[in-house]
Amino acid sequence: MAFENWHFQKQETFPEIPDGEYSARIISATKEESKTGKEMMHLKFAIDGYQRTVHYYIVFNPEKPEITNRNLTDLFNSFQIAMGNFRLADYAGKVGAIRLEKDANGYQSVKWLITGKRRDEIVDSSDTHADDIPF
């Protein structure tokens, strides 16, 4: 069947997620390469209360290791992953807290990972999606 013969029916998009703080579960974590050729970690999160996923990237930048290390420390703390654990298969199912915001172009992304007491408040007040897959 050629796409020219497709019987198109408009479908509604997923509900928009308002900017804010959310409990999130890691669906997957993979090692990839950035556009500039640097190694990066790609994390896919399920957002509590929404049938959507969001993506987060940590680029391993040897020119600015302090930024990479700060992002990794926040990841380990927010999602309660052992400090320095780079076995990405261990990450699936871990729950933490994130801040979502839209940029100037209207693209929504993870602005930062939330740690400490605020992380605990967000995760504890959610329906921590232990078994629910977002689709």
GROMACS elastic network, one bead per residue, 0.5 to 0.9 nm:
[ bonds ]
;  ai    aj funct       b0    kb
    1     4     6  0.83139   500
    1     5     6  0.68039   500
    1     6     6  0.76729   500
    2     5     6  0.56193   500
    2     6     6  0.70250   500
    3     7     6  0.87371   500
    4     7     6  0.86776   500
    5     8     6  0.88612   500
   12    15     6  0.85249   500
   13    16     6  0.82779   500
   14    17     6  0.88314   500
   14    50     6  0.85802   500
   14    51     6  0.71787   500
   14    52     6  0.71316   500
   15    50     6  0.77806   500
   15    51     6  0.81369   500
   15    52     6  0.84410   500
   16    50     6  0.88212   500
   16    52     6  0.89885   500
   17    20     6  0.84025   500
   17    47     6  0.89895   500
   17    50     6  0.74245   500
   17    52     6  0.85153   500
   17   100     6  0.83506   500
   17   108     6  0.85777   500
   18   100     6  0.78558   500
   18   101     6  0.78766   500
   18   102     6  0.88432   500
   19    99     6  0.75087   500
   19   100     6  0.51832   500
   19   102     6  0.68223   500
   19   108     6  0.80717   500
   20    98     6  0.83099   500
   20    99     6  0.55789   500
   20   100     6  0.53946   500
   20   101     6  0.67311   500
   21    97     6  0.69466   500
   21    98     6  0.56635   500
   21   100     6  0.63498   500
   21   114     6  0.82043   500
   21   122     6  0.74406   500
   22    47     6  0.66500   500
   22    48     6  0.66323   500
   22    49     6  0.89006   500
   22    96     6  0.84828   500
   22    97     6  0.55463   500
   22    98     6  0.54563   500
   22    99     6  0.64249   500
   22   100     6  0.76295   500
   22   122     6  0.65472   500
   22   123     6  0.77983   500
   22   126     6  0.82380   500
   23    46     6  0.86284   500
   23    47     6  0.62777   500
   23    48     6  0.55121   500
   23    49     6  0.88456   500
   23    95     6  0.69739   500
   23    96     6  0.57601   500
   23    98     6  0.64645   500
   23   119     6  0.81427   500
   23   122     6  0.59401   500
   23   123     6  0.51768   500
   23   124     6  0.86602   500
   23   125     6  0.85823   500
   23   126     6  0.64351   500
   23   127     6  0.85762   500
   23   128     6  0.71600   500
   23   129     6  0.89032   500
   24    45     6  0.58164   500
   24    46     6  0.54736   500
   24    48     6  0.57561   500
   24    79     6  0.88193   500
   24    94     6  0.83955   500
   24    95     6  0.56421   500
   24    96     6  0.54925   500
   24    97     6  0.56105   500
   24    98     6  0.66940   500
   24   123     6  0.80739   500
   24   128     6  0.79836   500
   24   129     6  0.82272   500
   25    44     6  0.84049   500
   25    45     6  0.53648   500
   25    46     6  0.51888   500
   25    47     6  0.67245   500
   25    48     6  0.76974   500
   25    79     6  0.82722   500
   25    92     6  0.76742   500
   25    93     6  0.57107   500
   25    94     6  0.55916   500
   25    96     6  0.64793   500
   25    97     6  0.84107   500
   25   128     6  0.79837   500
   25   129     6  0.71051   500
   25   130     6  0.81914   500
   26    29     6  0.73327   500
   26    43     6  0.68119   500
   26    44     6  0.58949   500
   26    46     6  0.64558   500
   26    79     6  0.83382   500
   26    91     6  0.64843   500
   26    92     6  0.50989   500
   26    93     6  0.52911   500
   26    94     6  0.55455   500
   26    95     6  0.65102   500
   26    96     6  0.82437   500
   27    43     6  0.75721   500
   27    44     6  0.54677   500
   27    45     6  0.55075   500
   27    46     6  0.64273   500
   27    53     6  0.86350   500
   27    91     6  0.80563   500
   27    92     6  0.51980   500
   27    93     6  0.61895   500
   27    94     6  0.83191   500
   27   133     6  0.83682   500
   28    42     6  0.80155   500
   28    43     6  0.58022   500
   28    44     6  0.52804   500
   28    45     6  0.74004   500
   28    88     6  0.80576   500
   28    89     6  0.78530   500
   28    91     6  0.71217   500
   28    92     6  0.54211   500
   28    93     6  0.82634   500
   29    41     6  0.67622   500
   29    42     6  0.55804   500
   29    44     6  0.65002   500
   29    88     6  0.55325   500
   29    89     6  0.70634   500
   29    90     6  0.88450   500
   29    91     6  0.65993   500
   29    92     6  0.70309   500
   30    40     6  0.84102   500
   30    41     6  0.57676   500
   30    42     6  0.52394   500
   30    43     6  0.66600   500
   30    44     6  0.88497   500
   30    88     6  0.65069   500
   30    89     6  0.83748   500
   31    39     6  0.70725   500
   31    40     6  0.58892   500
   31    42     6  0.62885   500
   31    88     6  0.80328   500
   32    38     6  0.85007   500
   32    39     6  0.59760   500
   32    40     6  0.52968   500
   32    41     6  0.61183   500
   32    42     6  0.66976   500
   33    36     6  0.78288   500
   33    37     6  0.56006   500
   33    38     6  0.55516   500
   33    40     6  0.56147   500
   33    41     6  0.82800   500
   33    59     6  0.84838   500
   34    37     6  0.51473   500
   34    38     6  0.52079   500
   34    39     6  0.61786   500
   34    40     6  0.61197   500
   34    59     6  0.70856   500
   35    38     6  0.74591   500
   38    59     6  0.67365   500
   38    60     6  0.63690   500
   38    61     6  0.67657   500
   38    62     6  0.86865   500
   39    58     6  0.86865   500
   39    59     6  0.61288   500
   39    60     6  0.54913   500
   39    61     6  0.78637   500
   40    57     6  0.65784   500
   40    58     6  0.53860   500
   40    60     6  0.54742   500
   40    61     6  0.85586   500
   41    56     6  0.81578   500
   41    57     6  0.55594   500
   41    58     6  0.50838   500
   41    59     6  0.64500   500
   41    60     6  0.79182   500
   41    88     6  0.87884   500
   42    55     6  0.69945   500
   42    56     6  0.59030   500
   42    58     6  0.67204   500
   42    59     6  0.87063   500
   43    54     6  0.83792   500
   43    55     6  0.56833   500
   43    56     6  0.51014   500
   43    57     6  0.62057   500
   43    58     6  0.83224   500
   44    53     6  0.65855   500
   44    54     6  0.58110   500
   44    56     6  0.64575   500
   44    57     6  0.88756   500
   45    52     6  0.85473   500
   45    53     6  0.53643   500
   45    54     6  0.53029   500
   45    55     6  0.62096   500
   45    56     6  0.78147   500
   46    49     6  0.89556   500
   46    50     6  0.77443   500
   46    51     6  0.76418   500
   46    52     6  0.62930   500
   46    54     6  0.67603   500
   46   129     6  0.85457   500
   46   133     6  0.76551   500
   46   134     6  0.61911   500
   47    50     6  0.56313   500
   47    51     6  0.73769   500
   47    52     6  0.64628   500
   47    53     6  0.61826   500
   47    54     6  0.75333   500
   47    98     6  0.89655   500
   47   129     6  0.87344   500
   47   134     6  0.80308   500
   48    51     6  0.82658   500
   48    52     6  0.89854   500
   48   126     6  0.68752   500
   48   127     6  0.68710   500
   48   128     6  0.67866   500
   48   129     6  0.65590   500
   48   134     6  0.88436   500
   49    52     6  0.89258   500
   49   126     6  0.82877   500
   49   127     6  0.77162   500
   49   129     6  0.86226   500
   50    53     6  0.81431   500
   50   134     6  0.73590   500
   51   133     6  0.85437   500
   51   135     6  0.64540   500
   52   134     6  0.62600   500
   52   135     6  0.79688   500
   53   134     6  0.73244   500
   54   108     6  0.83538   500
   54   109     6  0.68448   500
   54   110     6  0.73311   500
   55   109     6  0.71389   500
   55   110     6  0.72090   500
   56   109     6  0.74670   500
   56   110     6  0.61580   500
   56   111     6  0.88496   500
   58    61     6  0.89625   500
   58    68     6  0.68906   500
   58    71     6  0.68090   500
   58    72     6  0.75144   500
   59    68     6  0.66551   500
   60    64     6  0.85082   500
   60    65     6  0.74123   500
   60    67     6  0.87537   500
   60    68     6  0.57034   500
   60    69     6  0.85859   500
   61    64     6  0.54750   500
   61    65     6  0.58870   500
   61    66     6  0.89026   500
   61    67     6  0.78592   500
   61    68     6  0.63161   500
   62    65     6  0.53360   500
   62    68     6  0.83283   500
   63    66     6  0.89634   500
   64    67     6  0.57871   500
   64    68     6  0.69153   500
   64    69     6  0.89406   500
   65    68     6  0.50874   500
   65    69     6  0.59372   500
   65    70     6  0.84487   500
   66    69     6  0.50733   500
   66    70     6  0.60145   500
   66    71     6  0.86036   500
   67    70     6  0.51262   500
   67    71     6  0.62439   500
   67    72     6  0.85970   500
   68    71     6  0.52236   500
   68    72     6  0.61596   500
   68    73     6  0.85762   500
   69    72     6  0.50226   500
   69    73     6  0.59730   500
   69    74     6  0.85422   500
   70    73     6  0.50812   500
   70    74     6  0.62173   500
   70    75     6  0.86232   500
   71    74     6  0.51689   500
   71    75     6  0.62061   500
   71    76     6  0.87233   500
   71   112     6  0.85109   500
   71   113     6  0.81273   500
   72    76     6  0.61367   500
   72    77     6  0.85102   500
   72    83     6  0.85131   500
   72    84     6  0.81906   500
   73    76     6  0.51774   500
   73    77     6  0.60606   500
   73    78     6  0.84263   500
   73    83     6  0.71641   500
   73    84     6  0.83645   500
   74    77     6  0.51127   500
   74    78     6  0.57861   500
   74    79     6  0.82701   500
   74   112     6  0.84991   500
   74   113     6  0.60802   500
   74   114     6  0.71444   500
   74   115     6  0.64164   500
   75    78     6  0.53063   500
   75    79     6  0.59219   500
   75    80     6  0.78784   500
   75    81     6  0.75388   500
   75    96     6  0.83603   500
   75   113     6  0.65881   500
   75   114     6  0.85212   500
   75   115     6  0.83858   500
   76    79     6  0.55685   500
   76    80     6  0.54488   500
   76    82     6  0.62388   500
   76    83     6  0.57240   500
   76    84     6  0.77461   500
   76    85     6  0.81393   500
   77    80     6  0.50939   500
   77    81     6  0.66483   500
   77    82     6  0.81707   500
   77    83     6  0.77850   500
   77    96     6  0.83253   500
   77   113     6  0.89639   500
   77   114     6  0.84293   500
   77   115     6  0.59300   500
   77   116     6  0.75223   500
   78    81     6  0.79210   500
   78    95     6  0.77698   500
   78    97     6  0.61355   500
   78    98     6  0.82543   500
   78   113     6  0.64923   500
   78   114     6  0.58607   500
   78   116     6  0.73736   500
   78   119     6  0.64973   500
   78   120     6  0.86335   500
   79    91     6  0.82715   500
   79    94     6  0.56376   500
   79    95     6  0.52123   500
   79    97     6  0.74213   500
   79   113     6  0.89217   500
   79   115     6  0.84615   500
   80    83     6  0.84931   500
   80    94     6  0.71766   500
   80    95     6  0.75907   500
   80    96     6  0.73065   500
   81    84     6  0.82836   500
   81    85     6  0.68523   500
   81    90     6  0.82153   500
   81    91     6  0.71745   500
   81    94     6  0.76158   500
   82    85     6  0.54667   500
   83    86     6  0.88215   500
   85    88     6  0.79055   500
   85    90     6  0.83303   500
   86    89     6  0.86769   500
   86    90     6  0.83553   500
   86    91     6  0.89286   500
   87    90     6  0.57032   500
   87    91     6  0.75773   500
   88    91     6  0.54438   500
   88    92     6  0.77781   500
   89    92     6  0.63253   500
   90    93     6  0.83100   500
   90    94     6  0.82978   500
   91    94     6  0.56813   500
   92    95     6  0.88529   500
   93   129     6  0.87762   500
   93   130     6  0.71685   500
   93   131     6  0.86625   500
   94   130     6  0.88382   500
   95   123     6  0.74439   500
   95   128     6  0.74035   500
   95   129     6  0.83039   500
   95   130     6  0.84410   500
   96   113     6  0.79459   500
   96   114     6  0.75193   500
   96   115     6  0.80545   500
   96   119     6  0.67092   500
   96   120     6  0.81844   500
   96   122     6  0.83794   500
   96   123     6  0.64430   500
   97   112     6  0.89885   500
   97   113     6  0.60682   500
   97   114     6  0.51535   500
   97   115     6  0.72206   500
   97   118     6  0.84721   500
   97   119     6  0.54027   500
   97   120     6  0.81150   500
   97   122     6  0.65190   500
   97   123     6  0.64584   500
   98   110     6  0.65386   500
   98   111     6  0.75659   500
   98   112     6  0.59841   500
   98   114     6  0.53190   500
   98   115     6  0.87301   500
   98   119     6  0.82007   500
   99   109     6  0.84229   500
   99   110     6  0.57369   500
   99   111     6  0.54634   500
   99   112     6  0.54036   500
   99   113     6  0.62448   500
   99   114     6  0.69085   500
  100   108     6  0.66570   500
  100   109     6  0.55909   500
  100   111     6  0.55230   500
  100   112     6  0.75486   500
  101   106     6  0.89411   500
  101   107     6  0.82054   500
  101   108     6  0.54634   500
  101   109     6  0.57927   500
  101   110     6  0.65540   500
  101   111     6  0.59972   500
  102   105     6  0.75330   500
  102   106     6  0.51888   500
  102   107     6  0.51714   500
  102   109     6  0.62906   500
  102   110     6  0.87554   500
  102   111     6  0.85786   500
  103   106     6  0.52956   500
  103   107     6  0.54771   500
  103   108     6  0.63588   500
  103   109     6  0.76437   500
  104   107     6  0.74721   500
  105   108     6  0.88001   500
  108   111     6  0.87220   500
  109   112     6  0.89591   500
  110   113     6  0.74989   500
  113   119     6  0.86312   500
  114   118     6  0.68852   500
  114   119     6  0.53113   500
  115   118     6  0.63798   500
  115   120     6  0.76999   500
  116   119     6  0.53694   500
  116   120     6  0.65891   500
  116   121     6  0.89668   500
  117   120     6  0.50975   500
  117   121     6  0.62913   500
  117   122     6  0.87858   500
  118   121     6  0.50742   500
  118   122     6  0.62782   500
  118   123     6  0.86506   500
  119   122     6  0.52814   500
  119   123     6  0.61511   500
  119   124     6  0.83981   500
  120   123     6  0.52340   500
  120   124     6  0.57716   500
  120   125     6  0.83754   500
  121   124     6  0.52420   500
  121   125     6  0.61050   500
  121   126     6  0.87331   500
  122   125     6  0.53723   500
  122   126     6  0.64381   500
  123   126     6  0.53360   500
  123   127     6  0.80658   500
  123   128     6  0.66416   500
  124   127     6  0.79920   500
  124   128     6  0.75937   500
  125   128     6  0.81814   500
  126   129     6  0.81871   500
  127   130     6  0.83692   500
  128   131     6  0.87075   500
  128   132     6  0.89980   500
  129   132     6  0.53071   500
  129   133     6  0.77412   500
  130   133     6  0.86487   500
  132   135     6  0.84408   500
